[in-house]
Amino acid sequence: MEDIAMTDQELAVRLNHRAKGVTEVVLNRPDKRNAFDDVIIQQLIKALEQVDADNNTHVVILRSEGKHFSAGADLGWMRRMADNSRQENLDDSRQLARLMNVLNHLSKPVIGLVQGAAFGGAVGLAACCDIVLATEKASFCLSEVKLGLIPAVISPYVVRAIGERQARRYFISAEVFTARQAEHFGLVHEVCEDESAMERRCDELLLQLALNGPEAMKAAKDLVFAVSHKVIGQDVIDDTAQRIADIRVGEEGQEGLNAFLNKRRANWIPESN
Ligand SMILES: CC(C)(COP(=O)([O-])OP(=O)([O-])OC[C@H]1O[C@@H](n2cnc3c(N)ncnc32)[C@H](O)[C@@H]1OP(=O)([O-])[O-])[C@@H](O)C(=O)NCCC(=O)NCCSC(=O)C[C@@](C)(O)CC(=O)[O-]
């Protein structure tokens, strides 16, 4: 898989083949604590769209190089943009909104690996992943108000991940919260002792995900979006009945059920892959 290079500057986003069916999207700007600017946002979108379209990728890992996951938006970029018109700022922030949306709705499971600090927009990146592992020393902060800003674009995802109650506090206080607190709030699924433990846990999760039908995982992710925050009325009841009916008559549903009944492992991925 090719690297994502859109400028001649050092590659800030890399794609890394980790294992069969598993591609890592790696933020690679450790000297600036993996802060992302407009160029890196474009690189991230391109990388995510590439792995989404890649038939050989079934699981995506979002991670970064260095001591910290990410310091969020590049403050030099934010400062530069402040000299531009409101319209230019609107066009610019829509790109970050697009990144969050692409990541959140990726058609494949995304595992986020968080070490060190995840500040500002980086909390949004974590909130858009399906499974988040963090090291014991990871720390989180919605630091925007300290800079006179707000966590606007990331807010829909972060509020869903940590809940309105915690958002009310941490959006306005900009207090740092620990990996354990993040786990308690629901942003992080598991806290691991250190980075090696996080890698081992990630490998276990990858084995677990490899047992599951890729199309079923995609449909399961869509299902969460379809039923969340909806009144359980006739529309939702009909929609969910149609979804399981579609899956049952589909290729993967048949393969999964046949495999179980014949006491064999399901063969989801064609041998050529
Ligand atoms: C992450 C720690 C704790 C690491 O703490 P540390 O390891 O002690 O690192 P440091 O603070 O010494 O920084 C190392 C280098 O990284 C740079 N750096 C560091 N962060 C940034 C940044 N964001 N943008 C640009 N550069 C950054 C920093 O300027 C320095 O560069 P050097 O002086 O060596 O050339 C610390 O660096 C820190 O607190 N950084 C600021 C984090 C922050 O407040 N981020 C919020 C960004 S605003 C945002 O994300 C807005 C958004 C997206 O949410 C809006 C929306 O949702 O609509």
The ligand as a Tripos MOL2 file, in Angstrom:
@<TRIPOS>MOLECULE
LIG
   58    60     1     0     0
SMALL
NO_CHARGES

@<TRIPOS>ATOM
      1 C1          0.2090   17.7460   24.1410 C.3       1 LIG1
      2 C2          1.0660   18.3740   25.2330 C.3       1 LIG1
      3 C3          0.4470   18.0950   26.6000 C.3       1 LIG1
      4 C4          2.4440   17.6820   25.1650 C.3       1 LIG1
      5 O1          3.3440   18.2860   26.1180 O.3       1 LIG1
      6 P1          4.9230   18.1870   25.9200 P.3       1 LIG1
      7 O2          5.2730   16.7720   25.5920 O.co2     1 LIG1
      8 O3          5.5290   18.8160   27.1200 O.co2     1 LIG1
      9 O4          5.2360   19.0090   24.5830 O.3       1 LIG1
     10 P2          5.4360   20.6000   24.3990 P.3       1 LIG1
     11 O5          4.2820   21.3540   24.9460 O.co2     1 LIG1
     12 O6          6.8000   20.9520   24.8710 O.co2     1 LIG1
     13 O7          5.3860   20.7130   22.7990 O.3       1 LIG1
     14 C5          6.3810   20.1360   21.9820 C.3       1 LIG1
     15 C6          6.3040   20.7890   20.6160 C.3       1 LIG1
     16 O8          5.0420   20.4960   20.0320 O.3       1 LIG1
     17 C7          4.3840   21.7100   19.7000 C.3       1 LIG1
     18 N1          2.9440   21.5500   19.8990 N.ar      1 LIG1
     19 C8          2.2940   20.9320   20.9080 C.ar      1 LIG1
     20 N2          0.9810   21.0110   20.7420 N.ar      1 LIG1
     21 C9          0.7880   21.6830   19.5840 C.ar      1 LIG1
     22 C10        -0.3670   22.0870   18.8670 C.ar      1 LIG1
     23 N3         -1.6190   21.7710   19.2730 N.pl3     1 LIG1
     24 N4         -0.2030   22.7720   17.7280 N.ar      1 LIG1
     25 C11         1.0300   23.0780   17.2610 C.ar      1 LIG1
     26 N5          2.1570   22.7170   17.9040 N.ar      1 LIG1
     27 C12         2.0360   22.0300   19.0430 C.ar      1 LIG1
     28 C13         4.9760   22.7420   20.6560 C.3       1 LIG1
     29 O9          4.7710   24.0380   20.1560 O.3       1 LIG1
     30 C14         6.4020   22.3040   20.6830 C.3       1 LIG1
     31 O10         7.0240   22.7270   19.4800 O.3       1 LIG1
     32 P3          8.5460   23.3410   19.5070 P.3       1 LIG1
     33 O11         8.5210   24.4810   20.4650 O.co2     1 LIG1
     34 O12         9.3910   22.1950   19.9870 O.co2     1 LIG1
     35 O13         8.7920   23.7120   18.0840 O.co2     1 LIG1
     36 C15         1.2490   19.8940   25.0220 C.3       1 LIG1
     37 O14         2.0520   20.0820   23.8740 O.3       1 LIG1
     38 C16        -0.0290   20.6610   24.8290 C.2       1 LIG1
     39 O15        -0.7460   20.9080   25.7770 O.2       1 LIG1
     40 N6         -0.3260   21.0760   23.5700 N.am      1 LIG1
     41 C17        -1.5250   21.8760   23.2810 C.3       1 LIG1
     42 C18        -2.7360   20.9540   23.1740 C.3       1 LIG1
     43 C19        -4.0010   21.7280   22.9180 C.2       1 LIG1
     44 O16        -4.3870   22.5980   23.6540 O.2       1 LIG1
     45 N7         -4.7250   21.3420   21.8540 N.am      1 LIG1
     46 C20        -5.9830   21.9490   21.5170 C.3       1 LIG1
     47 C21        -5.9350   22.3600   20.1040 C.3       1 LIG1
     48 S1         -7.3820   23.2720   19.6470 S.3       1 LIG1
     49 C22        -8.3780   22.1090   18.8900 C.2       1 LIG1
     50 O17        -8.0310   20.9510   18.8380 O.2       1 LIG1
     51 C23        -9.6270   22.6930   18.3040 C.3       1 LIG1
     52 C24       -10.7290   21.7390   17.8230 C.3       1 LIG1
     53 C25       -10.2590   20.8110   16.7190 C.3       1 LIG1
     54 O18       -11.1900   20.9260   18.8960 O.3       1 LIG1
     55 C26       -11.8590   22.6810   17.3450 C.3       1 LIG1
     56 C27       -13.1680   22.0110   17.0090 C.2       1 LIG1
     57 O19       -13.4630   20.8820   17.4490 O.co2     1 LIG1
     58 O20       -13.9570   22.6900   16.2910 O.co2     1 LIG1
@<TRIPOS>BOND
     1     1     2 1
     2     2     3 1
     3     2     4 1
     4     2    36 1
     5     4     5 1
     6     5     6 1
     7     6     7 2
     8     6     8 1
     9     6     9 1
    10     9    10 1
    11    10    11 2
    12    10    12 1
    13    10    13 1
    14    13    14 1
    15    14    15 1
    16    15    16 1
    17    15    30 1
    18    16    17 1
    19    17    18 1
    20    17    28 1
    21    18    19 ar
    22    18    27 ar
    23    19    20 ar
    24    20    21 ar
    25    21    22 ar
    26    21    27 ar
    27    22    23 1
    28    22    24 ar
    29    24    25 ar
    30    25    26 ar
    31    26    27 ar
    32    28    29 1
    33    28    30 1
    34    30    31 1
    35    31    32 1
    36    32    33 2
    37    32    34 1
    38    32    35 1
    39    36    37 1
    40    36    38 1
    41    38    39 2
    42    38    40 1
    43    40    41 1
    44    41    42 1
    45    42    43 1
    46    43    44 2
    47    43    45 1
    48    45    46 1
    49    46    47 1
    50    47    48 1
    51    48    49 1
    52    49    50 2
    53    49    51 1
    54    51    52 1
    55    52    53 1
    56    52    54 1
    57    52    55 1
    58    55    56 1
    59    56    57 2
    60    56    58 1
@<TRIPOS>SUBSTRUCTURE
     1 LIG1         1 GROUP 0 **** ****
